[in-house]
Amino acid sequence: MDAPQTLELTWADDAWDEQTRVLFRLDEAAGNTTHLTLEHSGWGAFPSSAREDLVRAHASGWFHHMANLETYLARTPR
């Protein structure tokens, strides 16, 4: 994909009654580079008793995946 582009999808684990929204947006950045924005939203539909743990777990997961992507891109010829 070339910037600017957006991919939006719904996300739900098997045990969830609700869906969340995941947005990936590519924007052109300085130096002929691309900036990726990831937004995972929709947590307000979940009971407050579970919401904080779900958000924390998924933030940690996305951080891990973005770090892996950054590592991959660092060693990929451009």
Secondary structure, DSSP 8 states (H G I E B T S, - for coil): --SSEEEEEEE--TT-SS-EEEEEEEEEETTTEEEEEEEEE-GGGS-HHHHHHHHHHHHHHHHHHHHHHHHHHHTS--
